[in-house]
Amino acid sequence: MKQKLVRFLLVDDESSVRSICKSYLEEVEYAVIVGEASTVDQAYELIRACSPDVVLLDIQLGKQNGFDLLLKFPERNFKVVFITAYEQFALRAIKAGAMEYLLKPIEEEEFYEMVEKVFATEGHTFSGQAELMADHYNQRKMDRIALNAHDGYHIIWLKDILYCSANGNYTTFYLTDGNQVVISKILKEYENLLPAENFVRVHNSSIVNMDYVKKFTKDLELILVDDTAIGVSVRKKDDVLNWIKGRNTDF
């Protein structure tokens, strides 16, 4: 069966970045470039006119940003791969929205890995995805996270997470309502994403929302409000104690 052509739109205010992406895509047999844009307004018109399958989208576009563009398409039918410099809030927003991204300067190998992933996966989105990322980026504060599970995206308020548990290459989120969400990503990715003022890695296999801890025992266990007991490794004991002291909390 012949591979369907995949239509790419390049959106970046740096012509050099667009040129690099263009040169890489020209080596991909089933990729076709339908247009280039350097502003949100240009990109908006090209998306409507050209119906791309994939938009390679820079975060910062002059005085606007890529999230401003996505807000114009609440029910989009194209995939997005963000292009960004290593900037803390941009990356946190992208990861919170469970989106793909490339870091500048764009490495050839990473670019082709992204293209293979685009070819291999079905495009899907969820209502409110752009709003979630824009809020994180513009307000510099994270209060929700998107979890891409086998049955679709789950938008979770951070205050509703009790703890996260690792199981090989999977992470399970345990929620205050008793539900669980299993994600095919390692726990380390969420250690770097979840805000340290609430979430502490207490063991190789556990991250705990400390707001729900009611007791830290001499046996190195955290007892949560639902009476779940989470073991704390000796190596992580000081991290837990430092969090408690910093909050002036008496369990």
TAHU-V596170 format. One record per residue. SS is DSSP state (helix for helix, strand for strand, loop for the rest). BURIAL is + if it has 16 or more other C-alpha atoms within 10 Angstrom, else -. D_CENTER is the distance of its C-alpha to the mean C-alpha in whole Angstrom. Layout:
[[SS | BURIAL | D_CENTER] [SS | BURIAL | D_CENTER]]
//
This chain:
[[loop | - | 33] [loop | - | 32] [loop | - | 29] [loop | - | 28] [loop | - | 27] [strand | + | 24] [strand | + | 24] [strand | + | 22] [strand | + | 21] [strand | + | 21] [strand | + | 20] [loop | + | 20] [loop | + | 23] [loop | - | 24] [helix | - | 26] [helix | - | 26] [helix | + | 22] [helix | + | 23] [helix | - | 26] [helix | - | 24] [helix | + | 22] [helix | + | 25] [helix | - | 27] [helix | + | 25] [helix | + | 24] [loop | - | 28] [loop | - | 28] [loop | - | 26] [loop | - | 29] [loop | - | 27] [strand | + | 25] [strand | + | 27] [strand | + | 26] [strand | + | 27] [strand | + | 26] [strand | + | 25] [strand | + | 24] [loop | + | 24] [loop | + | 24] [helix | + | 22] [helix | - | 25] [helix | - | 26] [helix | + | 23] [helix | + | 23] [helix | - | 27] [helix | + | 26] [helix | + | 23] [helix | - | 26] [helix | - | 29] [helix | - | 27] [loop | + | 25] [loop | + | 22] [loop | + | 20] [strand | + | 18] [strand | + | 17] [strand | + | 16] [strand | + | 15] [strand | + | 15] [loop | + | 14] [strand | + | 17] [strand | + | 20] [loop | - | 23] [loop | - | 23] [strand | - | 20] [strand | + | 17] [helix | + | 15] [helix | + | 13] [helix | + | 17] [helix | + | 18] [helix | + | 15] [loop | + | 17] [loop | - | 20] [loop | - | 19] [loop | - | 18] [loop | - | 19] [loop | + | 18] [loop | - | 19] [loop | + | 17] [strand | + | 14] [strand | + | 12] [strand | + | 11] [strand | + | 11] [strand | + | 13] [strand | + | 13] [loop | - | 15] [loop | - | 14] [loop | - | 14] [helix | - | 12] [helix | + | 11] [helix | + | 10] [helix | + | 7] [helix | + | 6] [helix | + | 6] [helix | + | 4] [helix | + | 1] [helix | + | 4] [loop | + | 4] [loop | + | 4] [loop | + | 5] [strand | + | 7] [strand | + | 9] [strand | + | 12] [strand | + | 14] [loop | - | 17] [loop | - | 20] [loop | - | 19] [loop | - | 20] [helix | - | 22] [helix | - | 21] [helix | - | 17] [helix | + | 18] [helix | - | 20] [helix | - | 18] [helix | + | 15] [helix | + | 18] [helix | - | 19] [helix | - | 16] [helix | + | 16] [helix | - | 20] [helix | - | 19] [loop | - | 17] [loop | - | 18] [loop | - | 16] [loop | - | 15] [loop | + | 13] [loop | - | 13] [loop | - | 15] [loop | - | 14] [helix | + | 10] [helix | + | 12] [helix | + | 13] [helix | + | 10] [helix | + | 9] [helix | + | 12] [helix | + | 13] [helix | + | 11] [helix | + | 12] [helix | - | 16] [helix | - | 16] [loop | - | 15] [loop | - | 14] [loop | + | 12] [loop | - | 13] [strand | + | 11] [strand | + | 8] [strand | + | 7] [strand | + | 8] [strand | + | 9] [strand | - | 13] [loop | - | 16] [loop | - | 17] [strand | - | 14] [strand | + | 12] [strand | - | 12] [strand | + | 12] [strand | + | 13] [strand | - | 14] [helix | + | 14] [helix | - | 18] [helix | + | 18] [strand | + | 17] [strand | + | 20] [strand | + | 18] [strand | + | 16] [strand | + | 18] [strand | + | 18] [strand | - | 20] [loop | - | 20] [loop | - | 17] [strand | - | 16] [strand | + | 14] [strand | + | 16] [strand | + | 15] [strand | + | 19] [strand | + | 19] [loop | - | 22] [loop | - | 23] [loop | - | 24] [loop | - | 21] [strand | - | 19] [strand | + | 16] [strand | + | 15] [strand | + | 12] [loop | - | 13] [loop | + | 11] [loop | + | 13] [helix | + | 13] [helix | + | 13] [helix | - | 9] [helix | + | 9] [helix | + | 12] [helix | - | 11] [helix | + | 8] [loop | + | 11] [loop | + | 13] [loop | - | 17] [loop | - | 19] [loop | - | 18] [strand | + | 17] [strand | + | 19] [strand | + | 19] [strand | + | 22] [strand | + | 23] [loop | - | 21] [loop | + | 21] [strand | + | 20] [strand | + | 17] [strand | + | 19] [strand | + | 19] [helix | + | 22] [helix | - | 23] [helix | + | 24] [strand | + | 26] [strand | + | 30] [strand | - | 32] [strand | + | 31] [loop | - | 34] [loop | - | 36] [loop | - | 35] [loop | + | 32] [strand | + | 30] [strand | + | 28] [strand | + | 29] [strand | + | 27] [loop | - | 28] [loop | - | 29] [loop | - | 31] [loop | - | 28] [strand | + | 29] [strand | + | 26] [strand | + | 28] [loop | + | 27] [loop | + | 28] [helix | - | 31] [helix | - | 28] [helix | - | 26] [helix | - | 29] [helix | - | 29] [helix | - | 25] [helix | + | 26] [helix | - | 29] [helix | - | 28] [helix | + | 26] [helix | - | 28] [helix | - | 31] [helix | - | 28] [helix | - | 28] [loop | - | 32] [loop | - | 31] [loop | - | 34] [loop | - | 33]]
//
